[in-house]
Amino acid sequence: MPICLRFLMLGLILAVPGLAQAANSFALVIGINEYKAVPSLDGARNDAEDIATALSRKGTTRIISLMDRQATKQNIVNAWTTLLNDAREGDTIFVTYAGHGAQIKQIIQGDENDGLDEFWVLPGFDPKNLKETWKESVFDNELHQWFTEAGTRGIKVVFVSDSCHAGGMNRAVRGKLRYVEFGDSRVLGELLAMVSGSAGSSVVTEPESRTPANVTMLAATSEALPVPEVVIEGRSRGALSWAFARAVEGKADRNADGTVTRIELEDYVLATVRMRSESLQTPVFTPVAARDANEALFGVTQMPEMASSSVRPAEKTGRRPMVRARELGFDPLLPLTVKGTDVMPEDIEKGVHTYEWDAATGLFRSPNGDIVAEKVSPFTVNDIVSKFILLDFLKAIASQNPGRIIVSPEQQIYLANEHIKFDAIRGDYKNMLVFNLANTGEIQFLDMVLNGEPQFKTPLKEMKIVEPFGSDHLVVISSNESLEAIGRILERGVAPKELLASLSQRIDGTDSSIGILPLYTREN
């Protein structure tokens, strides 16, 4: 049975539609990297600290943080009880958990659709000493009971789980997959017997197969898929956690009304997680649809950079102002480790989590360990470097206003001769450019719309996977700014560095939407 190496759960008690202005918010933030009996993590505490900071900036009334050894079962129960007693009807409680997770056979028959119960693995849990340590866990049935009790008090819960419950990856990533294999059915049997036999324990109070009416759940991916830690802005992170922290900061509030709705959060998180995880994850919301078209989740305050001189003056658009990429940390240098040659590409720097080019094999790898380009020589490496610098710029803009690209089939990796169909969503903007950043560094122009009028008679909306293999990135830029000049240079053919210069001059800091769809390919 797999144990998830990282099981981040965020419980938010959401405000009702309309979001009462007098409501307060509270937070229990748990982050565990250090374990005694199971492998350590790299990004769980980073996630918890980031979310706690974002919650603090938005004015959360009280935040209780439990990190590493502080995260005992008793401390968690005490903290939850304290916050639940402090909260009042209409208030918001954020509960975040970042650490190991695991599964065992369901405790109550018919309780789970997949026949498995999930639980948090706390620092004191030891699978080799279950008799004394099994209680250092929190089962989903317990969380169900806690959140149901909150519902009886008029406190709404959104439960966000950045976790995995299965092993096996289609791509060879370096990031910890946040699961570990027990490999011993006897251990699982002992644990099930202890939990099931704990008379009077809150673990087995009632079935949790039905999501309580006051709960909205967001999971990093389906339970059948693993969730690896990925490198974001030079640090090990969970992509869902990173996206959620940015949403709490206000980036999901696209109409700038001070409230993030369920639909705004869903649109922002889905696009951002796919982009930042390089298509390793697609989050899942439960229930499938918002309970109301205007269902409000939480309020946000104006971000500090909104007052920055980097924000371009513009007419009121009814959308949140955009900040220049450099203000969000973009730097036109790529952290790169070079092996097998004395040739040093342009525009690179040293770093902890770097890209890697091995001149002897010709392979170019991402910080996550993916092969992003093959047959890279000293003559072509600069184009690859420039591609990923351009991609960093586009991601910085997209983090504020991510666009949508629909792809079929949706997979972590595509094999030779498979076909991909895609559709770019322009939204309510009048101009749109669509192009592919190929794994060779080449830019392939696919479509253009100017003032609402399509410029291509037959825009390309289907691709066949052929050599060379690696990672392509479909990009959609939508804006009311003039995009014709950029479109014309795309028609003539342009290198990534030149395109970066043009985009920096024309769309950086403007009301523009950027969609990025990573597509990873290999021969078989």
N, C-alpha and C positions, 0 to 999 in steps of 0.2 A: 504494500500500500504506500502511495506517495505521501510525503509530508511536504507542504509548501514551504519553500525557503523564505517566502515573504508573504504575509497575509495582511495587507493593509485594509483596515475597515474604518470607514468614516460614517458615523451616525450623525445626521443633522436633524434637528427638530425644525421643521420648516414653518414659516408663518403662513397663515391662511391667504387665499387669493385676496389681493388688495393690500396685504402686509401692514398690519396695524403699526402705526408710528411709535406707539409707546412700548412696544415689545422689547424685551431684553434678550441677550444671547449669552450662552455659557458654553464652555468647551472642556472636554477631557481628551488630552492628547498623549498618546502612548507611542514610544519609539524604541525598538529593541534591535540592536546590532549584536550585542554580546551574549552568547549562550555558553553554558558549560558542557552540555551533552550532545548538542547538534551543531552543525556548521554555522559559523558567524555570517553576518550580512554586511553589506557595504552601504546600501542606500536607505535603509529603513529610518534611521535617525535623521538623515538629511531631509527626508520627506516630512517627518513629524515636526522638525524645527521650522521648516519652510511654511507648513500649514499653520503652525502656531503663530508665526510672525504675521502672516496674512490675516489671521483672525484678530490679532491684536490691533493691527492697523485699521480694521473695519469697526473697531470699537466694541469688541466682545466684552461683556461685563466682567466675567471671571473665567480664567483659564487655569486648569490644573494639568500640569505636565508630569508624566511618569516616564523616565528614561532608563533603559537597561535594567539594572538590579532593583530599581525602585518599583518596577512593574510586577509586583506580586499579586496574587489573586485577591488577597485581603485589601490591599491598597486600591485596586481597581474597583472592587465592590464599594468600598468606603467613599471613593471619589464620585462614583456614579450616584450613590445615595445622597451625597451632599448636594450635588448639582440638581438632582431631581427635586429635592426639597426646596432648593432656592428658586427654582423656576416656577412660573405661574402660567395660567392659561394663555396661549398665544405666544409664549416665549419660544426661543430657539436654543436647543442644546446640540452642540457639535461633539461627537465622540469619534476620535480617530485612533486607529490601531495600526501600527507598522511593526511587523515581526513575523515569526514563523506561524504557519497554519498547517492543519492536517485533517485527515478524514478517517472515520471508522464506519463500520456497518451501522445503519440507523438504529437508534435506541428504541424508538416506538415504531412498530410495523405500520407502513402506509404513511409515515410522517414525511418522507422525502421522496420526490419523484425519481431521483437517481438511486435511492436505497442507501444513501450515505449521509452521515452527520458530519459537519465541519466543526473544528474547534481551534481556538488560539493556543499556541504552544508558548508558554511563558518561560522566562529564564530558568526557573527552578525545575522544569519538567525534564525527566530523565527516562527514556524508554527502557533502560536497563534496570531501573529501580522504581517501577510503577507503584509498588505498594506504598511507598512513602512520598512519591512526587506527583501522582496522577492528578491530584486536585489543583496543581498549578497549571490550570487550563480553563478556558472559558468556551462553553459549547454554544452553538447557534441557538439551541433551545432556550438557554439562559438569556441570550440577547433578545430573543423573541419575547420572553416574559418581561424583561426590563422595558422594551419599547412599547409593549402592549399596555403596561402600567402607565407609561407616559401618556399614551393615548387617552386613557380614562381621565387624565387630568387636563386634557385639551392641549397637550404638547405633541406636535407632529414630528415625525422622524423620517429623514432620508438616510438610507444606509448605503454607503459607498464602499465597495470591497475591491481593493487593488491587490488581487491575490491569484494563486493558481492551485489547482487540485489534481494535476496530472503531469506526468513527465513526457519526454519525447519532443524534440524540436526538429523542424524541417530545415532550419538554418543553424550554422555553427557559430553561435554568438558566444562572446566571452562572459557576458554578465551572468551573475548567479541566477539560476532559473527559479529560485524561491520554492524549491521542493527538495526533499531527500527521501530516498527509498528505504523503508524499514526492512523489507526483505525477510520478515519473520512473522508468519501468521500467528504463531504462539503469542507474541507480544500483543498483537491486535486483539486476540481472543481474551487475554488477561485484562486489557484495558476495558473492553466492552463489558466483561463480567463485573469489574469494579464499579463502572459507571451505572450499569443497570441495577446492581445490587445495593446502591447507595440510598437506602430508604430515607425518605424525607428530603432528599437532595433536590435543590431547585433545578438540577440538570434535566430531570425527566418529568417535569410538571405537566406539559401539554404539547400536542403536536405543533410544529411550526411550518407546515407545508404551505399554509396560506399566509400571504403577506398581510399584516394588519392594515386596517384602513388608513391609519395615520402615518404609514411608512412608504417612502419612495426609495428604491434601491438602485444603485449604480455599481456595476461590477466591471473590473478591468477587461474581462473577456468571458467567454462561456466557461463553465466549470470543466469542460473536457480539454481545455488548452492550457499550456503553461504560460507564465508571465515572467519574462526575464527582467532583471535590472538593466537599464540602459544608461548611456552617458548623455547627459543634458547639461550644456554650459560647463563642461569640464568636470562634472561630478556624477557619481553613481546615483541614480534616481529611479523611482517608479513613474512611468509616463502619466498614469492617471493622477497620481498625487501632484505632480508638477502642474498639470492642466487645471486641476481643481484649485490649487493655491492661486493660480493666475486668475481664475474665475472669481474667487473670493476678493481678490484685489480690485475687481471691477471690469476686467477685460471682456467678460461675457455680457456685460450690460451694453449691448450695441445701440439701443435707442437712448442711452444716457439719461434714463429717468430715475436712476438711483436704486432700482430694483432688478434683481436677476430672476427671471421667470424660469419655470421648468423647461420651456421650449428653448429659451436663450442658452441655458446651461447645457442642454442636450446638444444643440447645434455646435456650441463652442467646444465642448469636451470631445465629441466624436471626431471632429476634424483635427483637433490639436493632438489627441492621443495617437491617432493613426500617423500623423506627420512626425511626431517626436519619437515614436517607437519604431519608425521606419517600417510601418505596416505589419509589425509583430502582434499588434493588439487592435481589437475593435470592441469598445465598451458596450455593455448591455444594460439598458434601463428596465426597471420593473416598478410599476406596471408599464406596459408597452407604450401607452399614450398618457399624456398629461391628464389629470382629473378635470382640468378646466383650461381653456385656451389661454387664460391670463393667470394661471396658477403661479403665485409668487413664492420664491424660495427664501431669499434673504436680501437685505438691503446692502448697499455698498456706499463707500465714501469716495470723494474725488481723489484719484491717485496723485501723489506729489508731482510726477512728471507732467501732469496736465497743465501745471502753471509754468512749465519750462519754456524758455525762448525757442526751443527746438520745434515747438508745435507751429506749423505753418498757419498763417491767418487764412481763413476761408469762410465762405458763406455758411450759415447754419444749415446743417443737413439732417438734423434729427438723429444723428449717430454720434457715438463717443469720439472725441478728438483723437487723432493719431499722432504718435511721437516718432521722431526719426530713429532709424535703426541703431545708430551709435549710442543714443541715449538708453537703449535697451541692452547694451553690452556688445553690439556687433563690432568686430575688429577685422579688417581685411587681411588677416594672416591665418594660415592653417597650421595647427599643431601637427607635426609630422616627424616620424622616426624613419630614417633612411638606412637600408641595409644593402650590402653587396656592391657598393659603388661609392666613389668619392664625389660624384656629381650631386650637387645640392640644388633642388628646384627653387624657383623664385617664390617670394611671399610666404615663407614658412617660419615656424617658431618651435621651440621646445615646449613640452608640457607633460602632465602626468598621464592623462588619457589621450593618446594621440592616434592619428591615422598612421598607417605603416605601409611603406613601399619597399618591397624586396626586389631589387634589380635583377638578382640571379634567377628568380622564378617569374618575374614580371607581374606578380600579384600586388594589388593595392587593397588594403583592408581598412575598414572603418574602426573607430574606437570601440565599437561593440563586437568586433571580430569578424563581421561579414566581409566576404570578398565583394568589393564594389567595382573592380575593374580587373581585366586580365590583359596579359601581353603588353604591359606598360613599360616603355623604354625611356632612356634619357631624352629622346626626341619628342615624346608625347606626354611625359609626366606633368609638364607645366599646365597643359589643358585640363588634366584631371584635378590638379590643385585648384586651378581657377574655378572649375565647376563647383567644388564644394565650398569655396569662399562665397561664390554667388548664392549657393543654396543657403548658407548661413544668413546672408542678408535677407533673402526671401522669407526664411523662417522667422526672423525677428519681426518683420512686418505682419506675417500671417498670425503670429501670436496675439496680435491685437484685433484682427478681423479675419479669421480663417474662412476661405471659400470652400465650396463643395465640388467634389468630383465623384460621380457615380461610376463604379467599375464592376464588371461581371466577366468571369467569376471573381470573387474576392478571396485572395489566397496570400499566404506568407511568401510563397515562391512560385514562379512559373517556369515550366520546363520547355525545352526546345520544341518548336512547331505548334505549341499551344497558341490559341487566339485570345486576345483580350478586347473586350468592348468597353468603351467609356463614354461618358457624357459630361460636358462642362456646364455648370450652373452659373449663369450670369447674374441672377438676382435682379434687383431693381436698378442696376447700373446700365448706362447706355453704351459703354465701350468694353471690349473684351479681347484679350490675346490668349492663345493657347499654344504652348510649345513643349517639347520634350527635351530635358537635359539627359542626353544619352550617356552610357557608361564610358564612352570614349572621350567625353568632353564636348562632343559635337552638339549643336543646338538645332533641333528639327522643328520648323515652324508648321503648325497644324491648322490654325483657324484664327480669324479676326472678325470682329464686329465693331463697326464705327457708327455712332449715333443711332444705334438700334438696327442697323442694316448689315446683314451678313456680307462679307467681302469674298468669301470662297464659295463657289458654286457647289462643290462637293467636299466639305471639310472631312478630314480623316478622323474617324471615330472607332477604328478597329486596328489592332496591331498584331503581328505574328512574331513569336519569339524566335530570334535567329542569333547567330554569333555576331560579335563577341558578347559574352555573358557578363553579368555583374549587376549593377543597380542603375536603372533609369528613374527619372523623376518627372512625372507629368506636372506641368505648372499652368494654372489659370490665373490671369490678372484681370480683375474687373474694376472699373473706375469711371467716374464722370470727368476725370482729367483727360485731356487729349492723349490718345495712345497711338495715333497714326504714324508719327515719326519713328517710334519704337518698332511698329509693325513693318515699316519700310526697310529698316536695317535688318530685321529678321528675315525679310524676303530676300535680301541680297546675300545674307550669310554673315554671321557675326560671331566672334569669339566670346567666351564667358566674361573675360575681364572687360571687354568693350561694352557688353550688355550691362554689366554691373554699373559702369560709369553713367550710362544713359538712364537706367532706372533710378539711380541715386539722384540725378538731377530732376527727374520728371515726376516720380511718384512717392519718393521718400517723404514721410510726414503728411501725406495727403489722405483723403478719405478714399482708400482703395482696399479691395479685398483680394487676398491671394490664397489660392488652393494649391496644395502640394500633395501628390500621390506617389509615394515610393513604390517602385516595381522591381523586385529582385528576381533574377533569372539565372538558370544554370542549364547544363546540357541534359542531365538526367538525375 
